Amino acid sequence: MNVLNEIIEHKRVEVARRKSLVPVEALERKVFFEATPLSLRSYLSRADSSGIIAEMKRKSPSKGELRPHLDVERISIGYMQNGASALSVLTDTRYFGGSHADLEVARAFNLCPILCKDFLVDEYQIIEAKASGADVILLIAAVLNEGEMKNFISIAHQLKLEVLMEIHSIDELRKVEALDWDHIGVNARDLRDFSVSLDRAIELAGLLPATKSKIAESGISGPHDLKRLREAGFGGYLIGELFMKANDPGRACGRLIEDTSELLMSSL
């Protein structure tokens, strides 16, 4: 069994347990459920946008512990003060050390789009994300069939949430290209074995729909990577590990934006 299959198998059990403990009606009574979501597309298209979607995660299956004592309030505010365009919060507990409580804290202290990043296998999780303050949900093409994706996109849009559709290969692009998602994300990390190739993401960039929001995920280690991705047509950059390893994640985000800006100016 590859890592992704293991995660999904556990996720189905985990979600079934949560559904038995907290019914949908209880989620719909939470304060954030009535809030109007913010548009990630709008924030990424702003003239002053860095395009960076700064992520918070405590650990990962490939890297182990990254920041076990993550202070979501402090770091999320630091990200936004240093120029991030949006936030991403890992809500998977077993493999990434996150929770919906982390998402709620990020929402309470920040007025910006927030991606709920998890392995979505049940429509219950969409309602759960909305109730926790998310503006965007992640769907992973490698995990879902076409019927599931259509259904989940429809539910998300009814709740005014945007959908980031994640792909990793040309086969997955063909699988999702006719669906009504809002953003397409190309993950440089293969979720089956967690190997990383930024070149693979750049190769796929030229095949992505020109009219859609394009987001590069994983494998970004510095300004030269951001420059390559921008030149390939990406307008959003989901970055977690680079910042989580820094002494001050917010300042690391700010330095990356500054260094990338200088690099782009020097190449004119």
C-alpha atoms as an extended CHARMM CRD file, in Angstrom:
* protein
*
       268  EXT
         1         1  MET       CA              0.0000000000        0.0000000000        0.0000000000  PROA      1               0.0000000000
         2         2  ASN       CA              1.4210000000        3.4110000000       -0.9410000000  PROA      2               0.0000000000
         3         3  VAL       CA              1.3300000000        6.3360000000        1.4720000000  PROA      3               0.0000000000
         4         4  LEU       CA             -1.6630000000        8.0330000000       -0.1590000000  PROA      4               0.0000000000
         5         5  ASN       CA             -3.7780000000        4.8750000000       -0.0230000000  PROA      5               0.0000000000
         6         6  GLU       CA             -2.8940000000        4.4380000000        3.6340000000  PROA      6               0.0000000000
         7         7  ILE       CA             -3.9290000000        8.0200000000        4.4130000000  PROA      7               0.0000000000
         8         8  ILE       CA             -7.2300000000        7.6950000000        2.5460000000  PROA      8               0.0000000000
         9         9  GLU       CA             -8.0870000000        4.3990000000        4.1950000000  PROA      9               0.0000000000
        10        10  HSD       CA             -7.5860000000        5.9590000000        7.6140000000  PROA      10              0.0000000000
        11        11  LYS       CA             -9.4130000000        9.1610000000        6.5930000000  PROA      11              0.0000000000
        12        12  ARG       CA            -12.6190000000        7.2940000000        5.7530000000  PROA      12              0.0000000000
        13        13  VAL       CA            -12.6470000000        5.7110000000        9.1930000000  PROA      13              0.0000000000
        14        14  GLU       CA            -11.8030000000        9.0010000000       10.8870000000  PROA      14              0.0000000000
        15        15  VAL       CA            -14.5580000000       10.9520000000        9.1050000000  PROA      15              0.0000000000
        16        16  ALA       CA            -17.1550000000        8.2820000000        9.8540000000  PROA      16              0.0000000000
        17        17  ARG       CA            -16.2830000000        8.6100000000       13.5290000000  PROA      17              0.0000000000
        18        18  ARG       CA            -16.5680000000       12.4090000000       13.4650000000  PROA      18              0.0000000000
        19        19  LYS       CA            -19.9330000000       12.2190000000       11.6970000000  PROA      19              0.0000000000
        20        20  SER       CA            -21.2470000000        9.9880000000       14.4780000000  PROA      20              0.0000000000
        21        21  LEU       CA            -20.0990000000       12.4530000000       17.1330000000  PROA      21              0.0000000000
        22        22  VAL       CA            -20.9530000000       15.8240000000       15.5600000000  PROA      22              0.0000000000
        23        23  PRO       CA            -24.0000000000       15.8880000000       13.2390000000  PROA      23              0.0000000000
        24        24  VAL       CA            -24.2580000000       18.2730000000       10.2920000000  PROA      24              0.0000000000
        25        25  GLU       CA            -26.9200000000       20.2520000000       12.1450000000  PROA      25              0.0000000000
        26        26  ALA       CA            -24.3920000000       21.0740000000       14.8690000000  PROA      26              0.0000000000
        27        27  LEU       CA            -21.8230000000       22.2230000000       12.3040000000  PROA      27              0.0000000000
        28        28  GLU       CA            -24.3910000000       24.4860000000       10.6660000000  PROA      28              0.0000000000
        29        29  ARG       CA            -24.9850000000       26.2370000000       13.9990000000  PROA      29              0.0000000000
        30        30  LYS       CA            -21.3280000000       27.2670000000       14.3690000000  PROA      30              0.0000000000
        31        31  VAL       CA            -20.6290000000       30.9780000000       14.0400000000  PROA      31              0.0000000000
        32        32  PHE       CA            -18.3210000000       30.7370000000       11.0020000000  PROA      32              0.0000000000
        33        33  PHE       CA            -20.8490000000       28.7480000000        8.9900000000  PROA      33              0.0000000000
        34        34  GLU       CA            -22.9030000000       31.8960000000        8.3280000000  PROA      34              0.0000000000
        35        35  ALA       CA            -19.8930000000       34.0020000000        7.2960000000  PROA      35              0.0000000000
        36        36  THR       CA            -19.4790000000       35.0070000000        3.6420000000  PROA      36              0.0000000000
        37        37  PRO       CA            -16.3180000000       33.3450000000        2.2680000000  PROA      37              0.0000000000
        38        38  LEU       CA            -13.5250000000       35.4350000000        0.7690000000  PROA      38              0.0000000000
        39        39  SER       CA            -12.3820000000       34.8400000000       -2.8150000000  PROA      39              0.0000000000
        40        40  LEU       CA             -8.9010000000       33.4320000000       -3.2460000000  PROA      40              0.0000000000
        41        41  ARG       CA             -9.1560000000       34.1880000000       -6.9570000000  PROA      41              0.0000000000
        42        42  SER       CA             -9.6770000000       37.8900000000       -6.1900000000  PROA      42              0.0000000000
        43        43  TYR       CA             -6.7960000000       38.0440000000       -3.7270000000  PROA      43              0.0000000000
        44        44  LEU       CA             -4.3750000000       36.3120000000       -6.1150000000  PROA      44              0.0000000000
        45        45  SER       CA             -5.3110000000       38.6530000000       -8.9710000000  PROA      45              0.0000000000
        46        46  ARG       CA             -4.6520000000       41.8630000000       -7.0290000000  PROA      46              0.0000000000
        47        47  ALA       CA             -1.8810000000       44.0780000000       -8.3920000000  PROA      47              0.0000000000
        48        48  ASP       CA             -0.0290000000       43.9440000000       -5.0600000000  PROA      48              0.0000000000
        49        49  SER       CA             -0.4140000000       40.1770000000       -4.6100000000  PROA      49              0.0000000000
        50        50  SER       CA              2.6790000000       38.0970000000       -3.8270000000  PROA      50              0.0000000000
        51        51  GLY       CA              0.7100000000       34.9940000000       -4.7790000000  PROA      51              0.0000000000
        52        52  ILE       CA              2.0140000000       33.1670000000       -1.7440000000  PROA      52              0.0000000000
        53        53  ILE       CA             -0.4020000000       30.8860000000        0.0880000000  PROA      53              0.0000000000
        54        54  ALA       CA              1.4960000000       30.3950000000        3.3430000000  PROA      54              0.0000000000
        55        55  GLU       CA              0.8950000000       27.1000000000        5.0550000000  PROA      55              0.0000000000
        56        56  MET       CA              0.8180000000       25.8930000000        8.6420000000  PROA      56              0.0000000000
        57        57  LYS       CA              1.5910000000       22.2830000000        9.4700000000  PROA      57              0.0000000000
        58        58  ARG       CA              3.2460000000       20.5650000000       12.3840000000  PROA      58              0.0000000000
        59        59  LYS       CA              4.5890000000       17.4930000000       10.5940000000  PROA      59              0.0000000000
        60        60  SER       CA              4.3710000000       15.4670000000        7.3900000000  PROA      60              0.0000000000
        61        61  PRO       CA              4.7990000000       11.7970000000        6.4360000000  PROA      61              0.0000000000
        62        62  SER       CA              7.8740000000       12.6330000000        4.3430000000  PROA      62              0.0000000000
        63        63  LYS       CA              9.6720000000       15.0700000000        6.6740000000  PROA      63              0.0000000000
        64        64  GLY       CA              8.4950000000       14.0480000000       10.1430000000  PROA      64              0.0000000000
        65        65  GLU       CA              8.2350000000       16.7710000000       12.7900000000  PROA      65              0.0000000000
        66        66  LEU       CA              8.4640000000       20.2870000000       11.3510000000  PROA      66              0.0000000000
        67        67  ARG       CA              6.9980000000       22.5350000000       14.0290000000  PROA      67              0.0000000000
        68        68  PRO       CA              5.2790000000       20.4540000000       16.7310000000  PROA      68              0.0000000000
        69        69  HSD       CA              4.5650000000       23.5020000000       18.9230000000  PROA      69              0.0000000000
        70        70  LEU       CA              2.9750000000       25.5540000000       16.1570000000  PROA      70              0.0000000000
        71        71  ASP       CA              1.4480000000       28.8340000000       17.3760000000  PROA      71              0.0000000000
        72        72  VAL       CA             -1.2790000000       29.3240000000       14.7700000000  PROA      72              0.0000000000
        73        73  GLU       CA             -2.3030000000       32.7690000000       15.9630000000  PROA      73              0.0000000000
        74        74  ARG       CA              1.2020000000       34.2360000000       15.9600000000  PROA      74              0.0000000000
        75        75  ILE       CA              2.4190000000       32.6060000000       12.7700000000  PROA      75              0.0000000000
        76        76  SER       CA             -0.7030000000       33.2450000000       10.7230000000  PROA      76              0.0000000000
        77        77  ILE       CA             -0.6280000000       36.9270000000       11.6440000000  PROA      77              0.0000000000
        78        78  GLY       CA              3.1020000000       37.0140000000       10.8750000000  PROA      78              0.0000000000
        79        79  TYR       CA              2.5060000000       35.5510000000        7.4430000000  PROA      79              0.0000000000
        80        80  MET       CA             -0.0670000000       38.1940000000        6.5640000000  PROA      80              0.0000000000
        81        81  GLN       CA              1.9750000000       41.0680000000        7.9850000000  PROA      81              0.0000000000
        82        82  ASN       CA              4.8890000000       39.9550000000        5.7970000000  PROA      82              0.0000000000
        83        83  GLY       CA              2.9880000000       39.8870000000        2.5230000000  PROA      83              0.0000000000
        84        84  ALA       CA              1.3260000000       36.4960000000        2.0940000000  PROA      84              0.0000000000
        85        85  SER       CA             -1.7910000000       36.6050000000       -0.0820000000  PROA      85              0.0000000000
        86        86  ALA       CA             -3.6250000000       33.7940000000        1.7090000000  PROA      86              0.0000000000
        87        87  LEU       CA             -3.2410000000       31.0370000000        4.2780000000  PROA      87              0.0000000000
        88        88  SER       CA             -3.3900000000       27.2530000000        4.1350000000  PROA      88              0.0000000000
        89        89  VAL       CA             -4.1470000000       25.2090000000        7.2380000000  PROA      89              0.0000000000
        90        90  LEU       CA             -3.5880000000       21.4620000000        7.4490000000  PROA      90              0.0000000000
        91        91  THR       CA             -6.5310000000       19.9490000000        9.3130000000  PROA      91              0.0000000000
        92        92  ASP       CA             -5.4410000000       16.2970000000        9.1240000000  PROA      92              0.0000000000
        93        93  THR       CA             -4.3980000000       15.1490000000       12.6020000000  PROA      93              0.0000000000
        94        94  ARG       CA             -2.7780000000       11.7400000000       12.2490000000  PROA      94              0.0000000000
        95        95  TYR       CA             -0.3480000000       12.4790000000        9.4230000000  PROA      95              0.0000000000
        96        96  PHE       CA              0.1000000000       16.2730000000        9.6190000000  PROA      96              0.0000000000
        97        97  GLY       CA             -0.6690000000       17.1450000000       13.2430000000  PROA      97              0.0000000000
        98        98  GLY       CA             -3.3960000000       19.6520000000       12.3980000000  PROA      98              0.0000000000
        99        99  SER       CA             -7.0470000000       20.1240000000       13.3270000000  PROA      99              0.0000000000
       100       100  HSD       CA            -10.1060000000       22.1920000000       12.5540000000  PROA      100             0.0000000000
       101       101  ALA       CA             -9.3500000000       24.0700000000       15.7600000000  PROA      101             0.0000000000
       102       102  ASP       CA             -6.2210000000       25.4060000000       14.0010000000  PROA      102             0.0000000000
       103       103  LEU       CA             -8.3900000000       26.5990000000       11.1280000000  PROA      103             0.0000000000
       104       104  GLU       CA            -10.7730000000       28.3320000000       13.5110000000  PROA      104             0.0000000000
       105       105  VAL       CA             -7.8860000000       30.1890000000       15.1790000000  PROA      105             0.0000000000
       106       106  ALA       CA             -6.4760000000       31.2940000000       11.8180000000  PROA      106             0.0000000000
       107       107  ARG       CA             -9.9360000000       32.5110000000       10.7860000000  PROA      107             0.0000000000
       108       108  ALA       CA            -10.4960000000       34.4110000000       14.0120000000  PROA      108             0.0000000000
       109       109  PHE       CA             -7.2990000000       36.4570000000       13.6120000000  PROA      109             0.0000000000
       110       110  ASN       CA             -7.0340000000       37.0120000000        9.8490000000  PROA      110             0.0000000000
       111       111  LEU       CA             -9.1310000000       38.6640000000        7.1510000000  PROA      111             0.0000000000
       112       112  CYS       CA             -7.8100000000       36.7920000000        4.1150000000  PROA      112             0.0000000000
       113       113  PRO       CA             -8.7340000000       33.6710000000        2.1340000000  PROA      113             0.0000000000
       114       114  ILE       CA             -7.9590000000       30.4300000000        3.9770000000  PROA      114             0.0000000000
       115       115  LEU       CA             -7.5650000000       27.0370000000        2.3560000000  PROA      115             0.0000000000
       116       116  CYS       CA             -8.6900000000       24.0380000000        4.3780000000  PROA      116             0.0000000000
       117       117  LYS       CA             -6.1000000000       21.4670000000        3.3350000000  PROA      117             0.0000000000
       118       118  ASP       CA             -7.0920000000       17.8840000000        3.9960000000  PROA      118             0.0000000000
       119       119  PHE       CA             -7.8480000000       14.6380000000        2.1970000000  PROA      119             0.0000000000
       120       120  LEU       CA            -11.4980000000       15.1160000000        1.3100000000  PROA      120             0.0000000000
       121       121  VAL       CA            -13.4690000000       11.8920000000        0.8810000000  PROA      121             0.0000000000
       122       122  ASP       CA            -16.9310000000       12.8190000000        2.2010000000  PROA      122             0.0000000000
       123       123  GLU       CA            -19.2690000000       15.7850000000        1.7070000000  PROA      123             0.0000000000
       124       124  TYR       CA            -19.4030000000       16.0910000000        5.4980000000  PROA      124             0.0000000000
       125       125  GLN       CA            -15.8580000000       17.4970000000        5.3680000000  PROA      125             0.0000000000
       126       126  ILE       CA            -16.9910000000       20.3580000000        3.1240000000  PROA      126             0.0000000000
       127       127  ILE       CA            -19.5730000000       21.4460000000        5.6860000000  PROA      127             0.0000000000
       128       128  GLU       CA            -16.9930000000       20.9630000000        8.4230000000  PROA      128             0.0000000000
       129       129  ALA       CA            -14.5390000000       23.2080000000        6.5530000000  PROA      129             0.0000000000
       130       130  LYS       CA            -17.1470000000       25.9360000000        6.0790000000  PROA      130             0.0000000000
       131       131  ALA       CA            -18.1280000000       25.7440000000        9.7430000000  PROA      131             0.0000000000
       132       132  SER       CA            -14.4740000000       26.1490000000       10.7450000000  PROA      132             0.0000000000
       133       133  GLY       CA            -14.0000000000       29.3010000000        8.6660000000  PROA      133             0.0000000000
       134       134  ALA       CA            -12.5360000000       28.0590000000        5.3760000000  PROA      134             0.0000000000
       135       135  ASP       CA            -12.9350000000       29.9280000000        2.1040000000  PROA      135             0.0000000000
       136       136  VAL       CA            -11.4070000000       27.2660000000       -0.1460000000  PROA      136             0.0000000000
       137       137  ILE       CA            -11.3660000000       23.4670000000       -0.0630000000  PROA      137             0.0000000000
       138       138  LEU       CA             -8.8960000000       21.0700000000       -1.6560000000  PROA      138             0.0000000000
       139       139  LEU       CA             -9.9370000000       18.1720000000       -3.8710000000  PROA      139             0.0000000000
       140       140  ILE       CA             -7.2630000000       15.6720000000       -4.9160000000  PROA      140             0.0000000000
       141       141  ALA       CA             -7.7910000000       14.1220000000       -8.3430000000  PROA      141             0.0000000000
       142       142  ALA       CA             -5.8120000000       11.0140000000       -7.4040000000  PROA      142             0.0000000000
       143       143  VAL       CA             -8.2750000000       10.2630000000       -4.5950000000  PROA      143             0.0000000000
       144       144  LEU       CA            -11.7170000000       10.8550000000       -6.1380000000  PROA      144             0.0000000000
       145       145  ASN       CA            -13.7040000000        9.6410000000       -9.1260000000  PROA      145             0.0000000000
       146       146  GLU       CA            -15.5020000000       12.0090000000      -11.5090000000  PROA      146             0.0000000000
       147       147  GLY       CA            -18.8950000000       11.6070000000       -9.8380000000  PROA      147             0.0000000000
       148       148  GLU       CA            -17.4760000000       12.3770000000       -6.4010000000  PROA      148             0.0000000000
       149       149  MET       CA            -15.6570000000       15.4310000000       -7.6970000000  PROA      149             0.0000000000
       150       150  LYS       CA            -18.7500000000       16.8080000000       -9.4360000000  PROA      150             0.0000000000
       151       151  ASN       CA            -20.8050000000       16.3230000000       -6.2870000000  PROA      151             0.0000000000
       152       152  PHE       CA            -18.2040000000       17.8930000000       -3.9880000000  PROA      152             0.0000000000
       153       153  ILE       CA            -17.7050000000       20.8800000000       -6.2980000000  PROA      153             0.0000000000
       154       154  SER       CA            -21.4630000000       21.4520000000       -6.4370000000  PROA      154             0.0000000000
       155       155  ILE       CA            -21.7960000000       21.3520000000       -2.6410000000  PROA      155             0.0000000000
       156       156  ALA       CA            -18.8090000000       23.6620000000       -2.1730000000  PROA      156             0.0000000000
       157       157  HSD       CA            -20.2030000000       26.2120000000       -4.6140000000  PROA      157             0.0000000000
       158       158  GLN       CA            -23.6140000000       26.1040000000       -2.9300000000  PROA      158             0.0000000000
       159       159  LEU       CA            -21.7610000000       27.1130000000        0.2480000000  PROA      159             0.0000000000
       160       160  LYS       CA            -19.8820000000       29.8560000000       -1.7040000000  PROA      160             0.0000000000
       161       161  LEU       CA            -16.5620000000       28.0780000000       -1.2020000000  PROA      161             0.0000000000
       162       162  GLU       CA            -13.9500000000       27.9930000000       -3.9520000000  PROA      162             0.0000000000
       163       163  VAL       CA            -12.3830000000       24.7000000000       -5.0210000000  PROA      163             0.0000000000
       164       164  LEU       CA             -8.6860000000       24.0340000000       -5.5490000000  PROA      164             0.0000000000
       165       165  MET       CA             -8.3510000000       20.9220000000       -7.7130000000  PROA      165             0.0000000000
       166       166  GLU       CA             -5.0080000000       19.2280000000       -7.2080000000  PROA      166             0.0000000000
       167       167  ILE       CA             -3.3450000000       17.2030000000       -9.9310000000  PROA      167             0.0000000000
       168       168  HSD       CA              0.0480000000       15.5960000000      -10.3300000000  PROA      168             0.0000000000
       169       169  SER       CA              0.0920000000       14.2440000000      -13.8860000000  PROA      169             0.0000000000
       170       170  ILE       CA             -1.3280000000       14.7450000000      -17.3630000000  PROA      170             0.0000000000
       171       171  ASP       CA             -3.6840000000       11.8100000000      -16.7970000000  PROA      171             0.0000000000
       172       172  GLU       CA             -5.1330000000       13.5680000000      -13.7530000000  PROA      172             0.0000000000
       173       173  LEU       CA             -5.4590000000       16.7990000000      -15.7440000000  PROA      173             0.0000000000
       174       174  ARG       CA             -7.5050000000       14.9800000000      -18.3830000000  PROA      174             0.0000000000
       175       175  LYS       CA             -9.6290000000       13.5060000000      -15.6000000000  PROA      175             0.0000000000
       176       176  VAL       CA            -10.6120000000       16.9210000000      -14.2070000000  PROA      176             0.0000000000
       177       177  GLU       CA            -10.3740000000       19.3910000000      -17.0980000000  PROA      177             0.0000000000
       178       178  ALA       CA            -14.1260000000       19.4020000000      -17.8290000000  PROA      178             0.0000000000
       179       179  LEU       CA            -15.1300000000       19.9820000000      -14.2010000000  PROA      179             0.0000000000
       180       180  ASP       CA            -16.1470000000       23.3330000000      -12.6830000000  PROA      180             0.0000000000
       181       181  TRP       CA            -13.3130000000       23.9250000000      -10.1830000000  PROA      181             0.0000000000
       182       182  ASP       CA            -11.9880000000       27.4480000000       -9.4560000000  PROA      182             0.0000000000
       183       183  HSD       CA             -8.2340000000       26.8340000000       -9.1950000000  PROA      183             0.0000000000
       184       184  ILE       CA             -5.9730000000       24.1150000000      -10.5280000000  PROA      184             0.0000000000
       185       185  GLY       CA             -3.0530000000       23.1370000000       -8.3370000000  PROA      185             0.0000000000
       186       186  VAL       CA             -0.0670000000       21.1870000000       -9.6110000000  PROA      186             0.0000000000
       187       187  ASN       CA              1.6360000000       19.3320000000       -6.8030000000  PROA      187             0.0000000000
       188       188  ALA       CA              5.3540000000       18.8170000000       -7.3990000000  PROA      188             0.0000000000
       189       189  ARG       CA              5.2030000000       16.1330000000       -4.7040000000  PROA      189             0.0000000000
       190       190  ASP       CA              3.9730000000       12.6840000000       -5.7320000000  PROA      190             0.0000000000
       191       191  LEU       CA              1.5900000000       11.7120000000       -2.9100000000  PROA      191             0.0000000000
       192       192  ARG       CA              2.1530000000        8.0280000000       -3.5600000000  PROA      192             0.0000000000
       193       193  ASP       CA              5.8090000000        8.0780000000       -2.5100000000  PROA      193             0.0000000000
       194       194  PHE       CA              6.3760000000       11.7790000000       -1.6010000000  PROA      194             0.0000000000
       195       195  SER       CA              9.1310000000       12.2860000000       -4.1770000000  PROA      195             0.0000000000
       196       196  VAL       CA              9.3920000000       15.9060000000       -5.4060000000  PROA      196             0.0000000000
       197       197  SER       CA             10.0490000000       17.2920000000       -8.8940000000  PROA      197             0.0000000000
       198       198  LEU       CA              9.4930000000       20.9750000000       -9.6330000000  PROA      198             0.0000000000
       199       199  ASP       CA             10.3190000000       20.2800000000      -13.2790000000  PROA      199             0.0000000000
       200       200  ARG       CA              7.2660000000       18.0260000000      -13.4910000000  PROA      200             0.0000000000
       201       201  ALA       CA              5.0350000000       20.8750000000      -12.3100000000  PROA      201             0.0000000000
       202       202  ILE       CA              6.5680000000       23.3010000000      -14.8020000000  PROA      202             0.0000000000
       203       203  GLU       CA              6.1200000000       20.8140000000      -17.6530000000  PROA      203             0.0000000000
       204       204  LEU       CA              2.4130000000       20.4960000000      -16.7980000000  PROA      204             0.0000000000
       205       205  ALA       CA              1.9470000000       24.2720000000      -16.5800000000  PROA      205             0.0000000000
       206       206  GLY       CA              1.8090000000       24.6920000000      -20.3430000000  PROA      206             0.0000000000
       207       207  LEU       CA             -1.1150000000       22.2670000000      -20.5640000000  PROA      207             0.0000000000
       208       208  LEU       CA             -3.2980000000       24.0360000000      -17.9990000000  PROA      208             0.0000000000
       209       209  PRO       CA             -6.3610000000       26.0840000000      -19.0760000000  PROA      209             0.0000000000
       210       210  ALA       CA             -5.2840000000       29.6550000000      -19.7830000000  PROA      210             0.0000000000
       211       211  THR       CA             -8.4000000000       31.1460000000      -18.2140000000  PROA      211             0.0000000000
       212       212  LYS       CA             -8.0870000000       29.3270000000      -14.8850000000  PROA      212             0.0000000000
       213       213  SER       CA             -6.2090000000       30.2570000000      -11.7150000000  PROA      213             0.0000000000
       214       214  LYS       CA             -3.0020000000       28.1790000000      -11.5460000000  PROA      214             0.0000000000
       215       215  ILE       CA             -1.3150000000       27.3280000000       -8.2530000000  PROA      215             0.0000000000
       216       216  ALA       CA              2.0350000000       25.5740000000       -7.7610000000  PROA      216             0.0000000000
       217       217  GLU       CA              2.2140000000       23.3100000000       -4.7200000000  PROA      217             0.0000000000
       218       218  SER       CA              5.2600000000       21.9070000000       -2.8930000000  PROA      218             0.0000000000
       219       219  GLY       CA              8.9430000000       21.7940000000       -3.7630000000  PROA      219             0.0000000000
       220       220  ILE       CA              9.5530000000       25.5640000000       -3.5730000000  PROA      220             0.0000000000
       221       221  SER       CA             12.8390000000       26.3060000000       -1.8460000000  PROA      221             0.0000000000
       222       222  GLY       CA             13.7320000000       29.8540000000       -2.8490000000  PROA      222             0.0000000000
       223       223  PRO       CA             13.3010000000       32.8730000000       -5.1510000000  PROA      223             0.0000000000
       224       224  HSD       CA             14.7050000000       31.1110000000       -8.2350000000  PROA      224             0.0000000000
       225       225  ASP       CA             11.9370000000       28.4990000000       -7.9260000000  PROA      225             0.0000000000
       226       226  LEU       CA              9.2930000000       31.2100000000       -7.6390000000  PROA      226             0.0000000000
       227       227  LYS       CA             10.7110000000       32.9820000000      -10.6830000000  PROA      227             0.0000000000
       228       228  ARG       CA             10.5990000000       29.7800000000      -12.7520000000  PROA      228             0.0000000000
       229       229  LEU       CA              7.0320000000       29.0640000000      -11.6730000000  PROA      229             0.0000000000
       230       230  ARG       CA              5.8770000000       32.5980000000      -12.4000000000  PROA      230             0.0000000000
       231       231  GLU       CA              7.4350000000       32.4450000000      -15.8600000000  PROA      231             0.0000000000
       232       232  ALA       CA              5.6400000000       29.1280000000      -16.4250000000  PROA      232             0.0000000000
       233       233  GLY       CA              2.2970000000       30.8270000000      -15.8000000000  PROA      233             0.0000000000
       234       234  PHE       CA              1.5420000000       30.1340000000      -12.1590000000  PROA      234             0.0000000000
       235       235  GLY       CA             -0.0550000000       32.9440000000      -10.1370000000  PROA      235             0.0000000000
       236       236  GLY       CA             -0.2590000000       31.1960000000       -6.7630000000  PROA      236             0.0000000000
       237       237  TYR       CA              2.4100000000       29.3870000000       -4.7480000000  PROA      237             0.0000000000
       238       238  LEU       CA              1.5280000000       27.1000000000       -1.8520000000  PROA      238             0.0000000000
       239       239  ILE       CA              4.5120000000       27.0060000000        0.5050000000  PROA      239             0.0000000000
       240       240  GLY       CA              4.7490000000       25.2690000000        3.8670000000  PROA      240             0.0000000000
       241       241  GLU       CA              7.9080000000       23.3400000000        4.6700000000  PROA      241             0.0000000000
       242       242  LEU       CA             10.3000000000       26.1900000000        3.7810000000  PROA      242             0.0000000000
       243       243  PHE       CA              8.5650000000       28.5080000000        6.2400000000  PROA      243             0.0000000000
       244       244  MET       CA              7.8830000000       25.9390000000        8.9580000000  PROA      244             0.0000000000
       245       245  LYS       CA             11.6130000000       25.1940000000        9.2550000000  PROA      245             0.0000000000
       246       246  ALA       CA             12.5290000000       28.8680000000        9.7160000000  PROA      246             0.0000000000
       247       247  ASN       CA             13.0100000000       30.4660000000       13.1320000000  PROA      247             0.0000000000
       248       248  ASP       CA             10.4560000000       33.1280000000       12.1590000000  PROA      248             0.0000000000
       249       249  PRO       CA              8.0810000000       31.7860000000        9.4700000000  PROA      249             0.0000000000
       250       250  GLY       CA              6.4850000000       35.1670000000        8.8330000000  PROA      250             0.0000000000
       251       251  ARG       CA              9.8160000000       36.8640000000        8.2770000000  PROA      251             0.0000000000
       252       252  ALA       CA             10.9550000000       33.9720000000        6.0700000000  PROA      252             0.0000000000
       253       253  CYS       CA              7.8680000000       34.6100000000        3.9400000000  PROA      253             0.0000000000
       254       254  GLY       CA              8.7080000000       38.3080000000        3.7520000000  PROA      254             0.0000000000
       255       255  ARG       CA             12.3240000000       37.6280000000        2.7730000000  PROA      255             0.0000000000
       256       256  LEU       CA             11.2220000000       35.2490000000        0.0160000000  PROA      256             0.0000000000
       257       257  ILE       CA              8.9150000000       37.9140000000       -1.4120000000  PROA      257             0.0000000000
       258       258  GLU       CA             11.6740000000       40.5530000000       -1.2440000000  PROA      258             0.0000000000
       259       259  ASP       CA             14.3290000000       38.2890000000       -2.7610000000  PROA      259             0.0000000000
       260       260  THR       CA             12.0070000000       37.1850000000       -5.5620000000  PROA      260             0.0000000000
       261       261  SER       CA             11.0980000000       40.7840000000       -6.3610000000  PROA      261             0.0000000000
       262       262  GLU       CA             14.8010000000       41.7070000000       -6.5580000000  PROA      262             0.0000000000
       263       263  LEU       CA             15.5100000000       38.7010000000       -8.7740000000  PROA      263             0.0000000000
       264       264  LEU       CA             12.6750000000       39.5900000000      -11.1460000000  PROA      264             0.0000000000
       265       265  MET       CA             13.8220000000       43.2250000000      -11.3210000000  PROA      265             0.0000000000
       266       266  SER       CA             17.4190000000       42.2060000000      -12.0560000000  PROA      266             0.0000000000
       267       267  SER       CA             16.3080000000       40.0410000000      -14.9650000000  PROA      267             0.0000000000
       268       268  LEU       CA             14.4500000000       42.8450000000      -16.7630000000  PROA      268             0.0000000000
